[in-house]
Amino acid sequence: MKRLLPGVVVVLSAVLGCSTGVEIPTVEIGGDGARLMNGQSKTPAEAYDKAYAYLGRAHLNVHRNLETRSQNLVGAREGMELIVKCLETMRGCVPEPDRPKFEPYLTKYGGWLKDLEDGTWGGSFLTDLDRLERDVKTSFNPSSVKCLAEFPQTPPPPKPAELTPDKVEVPTAKVPAVAEPEKKPEPPPTPPAVKTRILFKAWSAAHDDLVATYKDKKACKTKFDDVVESLKLLQGQFPGDKASKIQIYIDYYGGVDEKTKNFTALPEKTSEKDIVDELEVAARVIRKEFNPDK
C-alpha cells in the first residue's frame, strides 16, 4: 500500500454495516479526504484495507440470498448496500485525483441495488456480479492503490477574545468611506453550445457504431478509434473537473479494448453481453452528465 499526503475534496460520509454483524470503520469524508470517526483504524490505508476485505463477504451475501429457492431479497439488498458503502469508503481514503476511477463501479452497483429494491433483477445478474467483483478486486487491490498518509486533522475553533473591565472599548461612530466597486474576475468563456452539441452527438453515434459492430462480430478497430477521438474533442470543450472526468471514461474504453485485445477475444468467464454491458455503463454516465440538451 502506497501512502500520499491528504488530497482536497468534499465527499459524503458513510457508516458501513450489514445484518450479518459485519461493520466497516466509520469514516467522515471532509475537505481534506477521509477522517476516522470511531478509532477502529489508525490510518486511511488501514480503513481502505478493511473496506476492501469486506467486499468479498458482501458479494457472497448477495449470492447466498439469491441462489436458494427461498430467496431473501432483504439480505441481498443489504449485501449490495455494503458493497456500495465499501467502495465509498475506499474512494474517500485515496487522493482526490484518483477518486473518479470509482464512479463507474458505484454507478453499476447502485443500479443493481435499485434493481433489487424494485424486484427487477434477473437474467445474467449473478454472472455479471461475479465478473464485476473480479474487476473491482483487480482494479482496487490495496497493493496497487495510493492512499492518503493520514487522516486530516481538524483545527480547533478560535478562542473568543477575553474582555476585562479595563480593556472594554466604546465604539465610535465612523463615516463609511466610499470604496470603489470591486472588480469581479471575468468568468471563463462558455464553450459554444452548437459545437459542444455536435461533438457530443459525434461521440454518441460512434459509441452506437462500436457496439453494433462488436455484436456483428466485425473488426472494431476503426469504430473504437472514432469513439476515443470524439471523446477527446468533446473533452477539449470543458475545463477542470469535467475534462478530468471525461479522461476517466477515455481510459475506461481503453481498458475494455485492452482486455478484449481490440474486441477480438473474450477474457475468462466473460461473455459478449458482459463486454456490451461494460460499454453501456460508460455511455449512460456520459449521456447523463455531458448532454448539452439536458
C-alpha positions as a LaTeX table, in Angstrom:
\begin{tabular}{lrrr}
\hline
Residue & $x$ (\AA) & $y$ (\AA) & $z$ (\AA) \\
\hline
Met1 & 0.00 & 0.00 & 0.00 \\
Lys2 & 1.45 & 3.31 & $-1.07$ \\
Arg3 & 0.99 & 6.47 & 1.03 \\
Leu4 & 0.39 & 10.04 & $-0.11$ \\
Leu5 & $-0.34$ & 13.34 & 1.61 \\
Pro6 & $-4.06$ & 14.19 & 2.03 \\
Gly7 & $-6.00$ & 15.40 & $-1.02$ \\
Val8 & $-8.66$ & 18.10 & $-1.11$ \\
Val9 & $-12.31$ & 17.27 & $-1.93$ \\
Val10 & $-15.73$ & 17.14 & $-0.26$ \\
Val11 & $-17.47$ & 13.74 & $-0.22$ \\
Leu12 & $-20.44$ & 12.47 & 1.82 \\
Ser13 & $-19.54$ & 10.43 & 4.94 \\
Ala14 & $-20.96$ & 6.90 & 5.38 \\
Val15 & $-21.45$ & 4.39 & 8.20 \\
Leu16 & $-21.00$ & 0.91 & 6.79 \\
Gly17 & $-22.56$ & $-2.32$ & 8.04 \\
Cys18 & $-24.94$ & $-5.20$ & 7.30 \\
Ser19 & $-27.31$ & $-7.57$ & 9.09 \\
Thr20 & $-24.61$ & $-10.21$ & 9.47 \\
Gly21 & $-22.83$ & $-8.09$ & 12.08 \\
Val22 & $-20.01$ & $-7.02$ & 9.76 \\
Glu23 & $-19.08$ & $-3.37$ & 10.27 \\
Ile24 & $-16.80$ & $-1.09$ & 8.33 \\
Pro25 & $-14.94$ & 1.66 & 10.24 \\
Thr26 & $-16.95$ & 4.86 & 10.25 \\
Val27 & $-15.10$ & 7.42 & 8.13 \\
Glu28 & $-16.02$ & 11.06 & 7.64 \\
Ile29 & $-15.05$ & 12.41 & 4.22 \\
Gly30 & $-14.18$ & 16.06 & 4.62 \\
Gly31 & $-12.37$ & 18.82 & 2.78 \\
Asp32 & $-9.02$ & 17.02 & 3.05 \\
Gly33 & $-10.14$ & 13.44 & 2.44 \\
Ala34 & $-11.11$ & 10.68 & 4.89 \\
Arg35 & $-11.16$ & 11.24 & 8.63 \\
Leu36 & $-11.59$ & 8.38 & 11.11 \\
Met37 & $-14.50$ & 8.88 & 13.49 \\
Asn38 & $-14.63$ & 5.81 & 15.79 \\
Gly39 & $-10.97$ & 4.94 & 16.29 \\
Gln40 & $-11.07$ & 1.48 & 14.69 \\
Ser41 & $-8.40$ & 2.32 & 12.10 \\
Lys42 & $-5.34$ & 4.44 & 12.67 \\
Thr43 & $-4.72$ & 5.46 & 9.06 \\
Pro44 & $-6.64$ & 5.82 & 5.78 \\
Ala45 & $-4.63$ & 2.85 & 4.48 \\
Glu46 & $-5.92$ & 0.66 & 7.30 \\
Ala47 & $-9.51$ & 1.82 & 6.73 \\
Tyr48 & $-9.09$ & 1.13 & 2.99 \\
Asp49 & $-7.75$ & $-2.39$ & 3.70 \\
Lys50 & $-10.72$ & $-3.19$ & 5.95 \\
Ala51 & $-13.28$ & $-1.94$ & 3.45 \\
Tyr52 & $-11.57$ & $-3.88$ & 0.64 \\
Ala53 & $-11.54$ & $-7.04$ & 2.79 \\
Tyr54 & $-15.31$ & $-6.84$ & 3.33 \\
Leu55 & $-16.06$ & $-6.70$ & $-0.42$ \\
Gly56 & $-15.72$ & $-10.48$ & $-0.82$ \\
Arg57 & $-18.09$ & $-11.21$ & 2.06 \\
Ala58 & $-20.59$ & $-8.65$ & 0.81 \\
His59 & $-20.64$ & $-10.22$ & $-2.67$ \\
Leu60 & $-21.02$ & $-13.67$ & $-1.08$ \\
Asn61 & $-24.01$ & $-12.43$ & 0.94 \\
Val62 & $-25.74$ & $-11.28$ & $-2.25$ \\
His63 & $-25.15$ & $-14.70$ & $-3.84$ \\
Arg64 & $-26.32$ & $-16.66$ & $-0.80$ \\
Asn65 & $-29.54$ & $-14.73$ & $-0.58$ \\
Leu66 & $-30.41$ & $-15.05$ & $-4.28$ \\
Glu67 & $-29.22$ & $-18.56$ & $-5.24$ \\
Thr68 & $-31.52$ & $-20.53$ & $-2.93$ \\
Arg69 & $-35.14$ & $-21.35$ & $-3.64$ \\
Ser70 & $-36.24$ & $-19.34$ & $-0.62$ \\
Gln71 & $-34.68$ & $-16.10$ & $-1.78$ \\
Asn72 & $-34.09$ & $-13.35$ & 0.77 \\
Leu73 & $-34.26$ & $-10.06$ & $-1.10$ \\
Val74 & $-33.77$ & $-8.06$ & 2.10 \\
Gly75 & $-30.47$ & $-9.81$ & 2.79 \\
Ala76 & $-29.42$ & $-9.40$ & $-0.86$ \\
Arg77 & $-30.14$ & $-5.66$ & $-0.74$ \\
Glu78 & $-28.15$ & $-5.29$ & 2.48 \\
Gly79 & $-25.22$ & $-7.11$ & 0.86 \\
Met80 & $-25.38$ & $-4.79$ & $-2.16$ \\
Glu81 & $-25.61$ & $-1.72$ & 0.09 \\
Leu82 & $-22.49$ & $-2.91$ & 1.89 \\
Ile83 & $-20.62$ & $-3.20$ & $-1.43$ \\
Val84 & $-21.56$ & 0.39 & $-2.32$ \\
Lys85 & $-20.53$ & 1.69 & 1.10 \\
Cys86 & $-17.22$ & $-0.20$ & 0.99 \\
Leu87 & $-16.42$ & 1.45 & $-2.35$ \\
Glu88 & $-17.43$ & 4.86 & $-0.98$ \\
Thr89 & $-15.09$ & 4.42 & 1.99 \\
Met90 & $-12.23$ & 3.25 & $-0.27$ \\
Arg91 & $-12.81$ & 6.25 & $-2.54$ \\
Gly92 & $-12.59$ & 8.59 & 0.45 \\
Cys93 & $-9.23$ & 7.13 & 1.54 \\
Val94 & $-7.40$ & 7.95 & $-1.72$ \\
Pro95 & $-6.27$ & 11.34 & $-3.09$ \\
Glu96 & $-8.83$ & 13.43 & $-4.96$ \\
Pro97 & $-7.39$ & 12.79 & $-8.48$ \\
Asp98 & $-7.86$ & 9.00 & $-8.02$ \\
Arg99 & $-11.47$ & 9.18 & $-6.81$ \\
Pro100 & $-13.24$ & 9.44 & $-10.20$ \\
Lys101 & $-11.97$ & 5.90 & $-11.00$ \\
Phe102 & $-14.55$ & 4.56 & $-8.55$ \\
Glu103 & $-17.50$ & 6.29 & $-10.25$ \\
Pro104 & $-18.31$ & 3.72 & $-13.00$ \\
Tyr105 & $-18.36$ & 0.94 & $-10.40$ \\
Leu106 & $-20.52$ & 2.90 & $-7.95$ \\
Thr107 & $-22.90$ & 3.64 & $-10.83$ \\
Lys108 & $-23.13$ & $-0.04$ & $-11.77$ \\
Tyr109 & $-23.60$ & $-1.34$ & $-8.23$ \\
Gly110 & $-26.04$ & 1.48 & $-7.47$ \\
Gly111 & $-28.12$ & 0.41 & $-10.47$ \\
Trp112 & $-28.14$ & $-3.19$ & $-9.27$ \\
Leu113 & $-29.20$ & $-2.06$ & $-5.80$ \\
Lys114 & $-32.19$ & $-0.29$ & $-7.35$ \\
Asp115 & $-33.00$ & $-3.45$ & $-9.36$ \\
Leu116 & $-33.05$ & $-5.44$ & $-6.12$ \\
Glu117 & $-35.22$ & $-2.82$ & $-4.43$ \\
Asp118 & $-37.66$ & $-2.83$ & $-7.37$ \\
Gly119 & $-37.56$ & $-6.63$ & $-7.80$ \\
Thr120 & $-36.46$ & $-6.27$ & $-11.45$ \\
Trp121 & $-33.17$ & $-8.19$ & $-11.22$ \\
Gly122 & $-32.75$ & $-11.39$ & $-13.20$ \\
Gly123 & $-31.17$ & $-12.90$ & $-16.29$ \\
Ser124 & $-27.38$ & $-13.00$ & $-16.02$ \\
Phe125 & $-27.40$ & $-10.89$ & $-12.84$ \\
Leu126 & $-25.26$ & $-13.25$ & $-10.73$ \\
Thr127 & $-22.84$ & $-13.92$ & $-13.60$ \\
Asp128 & $-22.42$ & $-10.17$ & $-14.13$ \\
Leu129 & $-21.92$ & $-9.72$ & $-10.39$ \\
Asp130 & $-19.10$ & $-12.31$ & $-10.40$ \\
Arg131 & $-17.40$ & $-10.62$ & $-13.32$ \\
Leu132 & $-17.56$ & $-7.13$ & $-11.80$ \\
Glu133 & $-16.32$ & $-8.44$ & $-8.44$ \\
Arg134 & $-13.18$ & $-9.78$ & $-10.15$ \\
Asp135 & $-12.71$ & $-6.45$ & $-11.94$ \\
Val136 & $-13.13$ & $-4.41$ & $-8.72$ \\
Lys137 & $-10.71$ & $-6.58$ & $-6.75$ \\
Thr138 & $-8.12$ & $-6.29$ & $-9.51$ \\
Ser139 & $-8.55$ & $-2.56$ & $-10.10$ \\
Phe140 & $-8.57$ & $-1.52$ & $-6.44$ \\
Asn141 & $-6.25$ & $-4.04$ & $-4.84$ \\
Pro142 & $-4.53$ & $-2.27$ & $-1.91$ \\
Ser143 & $-1.10$ & $-3.23$ & $-3.24$ \\
Ser144 & $-1.62$ & $-1.03$ & $-6.31$ \\
Val145 & $-3.51$ & 1.88 & $-4.75$ \\
Lys146 & $-2.10$ & 5.10 & $-3.31$ \\
Cys147 & $-3.76$ & 6.09 & $-0.03$ \\
Leu148 & $-3.67$ & 9.28 & 1.99 \\
Ala149 & $-0.82$ & 9.23 & 4.52 \\
Glu150 & $-3.02$ & 10.21 & 7.46 \\
Phe151 & $-6.46$ & 11.37 & 8.45 \\
Pro152 & $-6.65$ & 15.17 & 8.16 \\
Gln153 & $-6.51$ & 16.99 & 11.48 \\
Thr154 & $-9.38$ & 19.37 & 12.22 \\
Pro155 & $-8.01$ & 22.68 & 13.57 \\
Pro156 & $-9.55$ & 23.76 & 16.91 \\
Pro157 & $-12.01$ & 26.66 & 16.74 \\
Pro158 & $-10.52$ & 30.07 & 17.61 \\
Lys159 & $-10.96$ & 31.14 & 21.22 \\
Pro160 & $-13.23$ & 34.16 & 21.79 \\
Ala161 & $-11.42$ & 37.34 & 22.79 \\
Glu162 & $-11.38$ & 37.90 & 26.54 \\
Leu163 & $-12.79$ & 41.24 & 27.73 \\
Thr164 & $-11.87$ & 42.78 & 31.07 \\
Pro165 & $-13.36$ & 45.96 & 32.57 \\
Asp166 & $-10.22$ & 47.97 & 31.91 \\
Lys167 & $-9.97$ & 46.83 & 28.30 \\
Val168 & $-13.51$ & 47.46 & 27.12 \\
Glu169 & $-13.52$ & 49.98 & 24.30 \\
Val170 & $-16.56$ & 52.06 & 23.43 \\
Pro171 & $-17.02$ & 52.04 & 19.65 \\
Thr172 & $-17.11$ & 55.42 & 17.98 \\
Ala173 & $-19.28$ & 56.20 & 15.05 \\
Lys174 & $-17.40$ & 56.30 & 11.79 \\
Val175 & $-18.47$ & 57.71 & 8.48 \\
Pro176 & $-18.14$ & 54.87 & 5.98 \\
Ala177 & $-15.68$ & 55.62 & 3.25 \\
Val178 & $-16.90$ & 55.40 & $-0.29$ \\
Ala179 & $-14.98$ & 52.49 & $-1.74$ \\
Glu180 & $-14.56$ & 51.86 & $-5.40$ \\
Pro181 & $-16.61$ & 48.91 & $-6.61$ \\
Glu182 & $-14.57$ & 45.74 & $-6.57$ \\
Lys183 & $-13.85$ & 44.35 & $-9.98$ \\
Lys184 & $-15.06$ & 40.80 & $-10.34$ \\
Pro185 & $-12.88$ & 38.38 & $-12.28$ \\
Glu186 & $-14.30$ & 37.56 & $-15.64$ \\
Pro187 & $-15.79$ & 34.06 & $-15.80$ \\
Pro188 & $-14.12$ & 31.53 & $-18.10$ \\
Pro189 & $-15.57$ & 31.53 & $-21.59$ \\
Thr190 & $-18.51$ & 29.21 & $-22.07$ \\
Pro191 & $-17.95$ & 26.63 & $-24.82$ \\
Pro192 & $-20.07$ & 27.29 & $-27.88$ \\
Ala193 & $-23.26$ & 25.31 & $-27.37$ \\
Val194 & $-23.55$ & 24.32 & $-31.02$ \\
Lys195 & $-20.01$ & 22.96 & $-31.20$ \\
Thr196 & $-20.42$ & 21.03 & $-27.93$ \\
Arg197 & $-23.71$ & 19.53 & $-29.16$ \\
Ile198 & $-22.15$ & 18.43 & $-32.45$ \\
Leu199 & $-19.19$ & 16.79 & $-30.71$ \\
Phe200 & $-21.47$ & 15.07 & $-28.19$ \\
Lys201 & $-23.62$ & 13.65 & $-30.98$ \\
Ala202 & $-20.49$ & 12.53 & $-32.83$ \\
Trp203 & $-19.34$ & 10.56 & $-29.80$ \\
Ser204 & $-22.83$ & 9.11 & $-29.19$ \\
Ala205 & $-23.07$ & 7.89 & $-32.78$ \\
Ala206 & $-19.53$ & 6.47 & $-32.64$ \\
His207 & $-20.37$ & 4.59 & $-29.45$ \\
Asp208 & $-23.50$ & 3.05 & $-31.01$ \\
Asp209 & $-21.49$ & 2.08 & $-34.11$ \\
Leu210 & $-18.87$ & 0.38 & $-31.93$ \\
Val211 & $-21.49$ & $-1.65$ & $-30.04$ \\
Ala212 & $-23.31$ & $-2.64$ & $-33.26$ \\
Thr213 & $-20.07$ & $-3.63$ & $-34.98$ \\
Tyr214 & $-18.99$ & $-5.72$ & $-31.98$ \\
Lys215 & $-22.35$ & $-7.50$ & $-31.88$ \\
Asp216 & $-21.98$ & $-8.26$ & $-35.60$ \\
Lys217 & $-18.54$ & $-9.79$ & $-34.87$ \\
Lys218 & $-16.80$ & $-7.41$ & $-37.28$ \\
Ala219 & $-13.47$ & $-5.59$ & $-36.91$ \\
Cys220 & $-13.85$ & $-2.86$ & $-34.30$ \\
Lys221 & $-10.52$ & $-1.02$ & $-34.55$ \\
Thr222 & $-11.82$ & 1.94 & $-36.60$ \\
Lys223 & $-15.02$ & 2.23 & $-34.56$ \\
Phe224 & $-13.06$ & 2.20 & $-31.28$ \\
Asp225 & $-10.70$ & 4.92 & $-32.60$ \\
Asp226 & $-13.73$ & 7.03 & $-33.55$ \\
Val227 & $-15.11$ & 6.75 & $-30.01$ \\
Val228 & $-11.82$ & 7.77 & $-28.36$ \\
Glu229 & $-11.09$ & 10.65 & $-30.75$ \\
Ser230 & $-14.62$ & 12.08 & $-30.48$ \\
Leu231 & $-14.38$ & 11.93 & $-26.68$ \\
Lys232 & $-11.04$ & 13.77 & $-26.76$ \\
Leu233 & $-12.56$ & 16.52 & $-28.90$ \\
Leu234 & $-15.53$ & 16.77 & $-26.52$ \\
Gln235 & $-13.11$ & 16.86 & $-23.57$ \\
Gly236 & $-11.50$ & 19.98 & $-25.05$ \\
Gln237 & $-14.79$ & 21.86 & $-24.64$ \\
Phe238 & $-14.71$ & 21.63 & $-20.84$ \\
Pro239 & $-12.31$ & 22.95 & $-18.17$ \\
Gly240 & $-11.16$ & 21.41 & $-14.90$ \\
Asp241 & $-13.13$ & 18.61 & $-13.27$ \\
Lys242 & $-15.36$ & 17.88 & $-16.26$ \\
Ala243 & $-12.37$ & 17.42 & $-18.54$ \\
Ser244 & $-10.77$ & 15.12 & $-15.94$ \\
Lys245 & $-13.95$ & 13.06 & $-15.72$ \\
Ile246 & $-14.10$ & 12.57 & $-19.49$ \\
Gln247 & $-10.48$ & 11.35 & $-19.31$ \\
Ile248 & $-11.62$ & 8.66 & $-16.84$ \\
Tyr249 & $-14.03$ & 7.33 & $-19.46$ \\
Ile250 & $-11.47$ & 7.56 & $-22.24$ \\
Asp251 & $-9.27$ & 5.31 & $-20.07$ \\
Tyr252 & $-12.30$ & 3.12 & $-19.30$ \\
Tyr253 & $-12.93$ & 2.47 & $-23.01$ \\
Gly254 & $-9.20$ & 1.78 & $-23.38$ \\
Gly255 & $-9.37$ & $-0.82$ & $-20.59$ \\
Val256 & $-12.17$ & $-2.68$ & $-22.34$ \\
Asp257 & $-10.26$ & $-2.55$ & $-25.62$ \\
Glu258 & $-7.09$ & $-3.84$ & $-23.98$ \\
Lys259 & $-8.58$ & $-6.80$ & $-22.15$ \\
Thr260 & $-10.50$ & $-7.92$ & $-25.27$ \\
Lys261 & $-7.42$ & $-7.48$ & $-27.48$ \\
Asn262 & $-9.12$ & $-4.87$ & $-29.63$ \\
Phe263 & $-12.51$ & $-6.61$ & $-29.31$ \\
Thr264 & $-11.25$ & $-9.87$ & $-30.81$ \\
Ala265 & $-11.14$ & $-12.08$ & $-27.69$ \\
Leu266 & $-13.12$ & $-12.71$ & $-24.51$ \\
Pro267 & $-11.48$ & $-12.81$ & $-21.07$ \\
Glu268 & $-12.08$ & $-15.91$ & $-18.96$ \\
Lys269 & $-15.67$ & $-16.34$ & $-17.70$ \\
Thr270 & $-16.81$ & $-13.33$ & $-19.72$ \\
Ser271 & $-19.47$ & $-13.22$ & $-22.42$ \\
Glu272 & $-20.05$ & $-10.82$ & $-25.30$ \\
Lys273 & $-23.02$ & $-9.46$ & $-23.37$ \\
Asp274 & $-20.68$ & $-8.64$ & $-20.47$ \\
Ile275 & $-18.50$ & $-6.54$ & $-22.79$ \\
Val276 & $-21.53$ & $-4.72$ & $-24.22$ \\
Asp277 & $-22.79$ & $-4.05$ & $-20.67$ \\
Glu278 & $-19.40$ & $-2.54$ & $-19.73$ \\
Leu279 & $-19.53$ & $-0.22$ & $-22.73$ \\
Glu280 & $-23.08$ & 0.84 & $-21.86$ \\
Val281 & $-22.08$ & 1.71 & $-18.28$ \\
Ala282 & $-19.73$ & 4.38 & $-19.59$ \\
Ala283 & $-22.26$ & 5.59 & $-22.17$ \\
Arg284 & $-25.03$ & 6.05 & $-19.59$ \\
Val285 & $-22.87$ & 8.28 & $-17.39$ \\
Ile286 & $-21.53$ & 10.36 & $-20.30$ \\
Arg287 & $-25.01$ & 10.88 & $-21.74$ \\
Lys288 & $-26.34$ & 11.89 & $-18.34$ \\
Glu289 & $-23.60$ & 14.39 & $-17.47$ \\
Phe290 & $-22.43$ & 15.83 & $-20.80$ \\
Asn291 & $-25.53$ & 16.01 & $-23.00$ \\
Pro292 & $-25.86$ & 19.76 & $-23.74$ \\
Asp293 & $-29.61$ & 19.37 & $-24.40$ \\
Lys294 & $-30.32$ & 18.30 & $-20.80$ \\
\hline
\end{tabular}
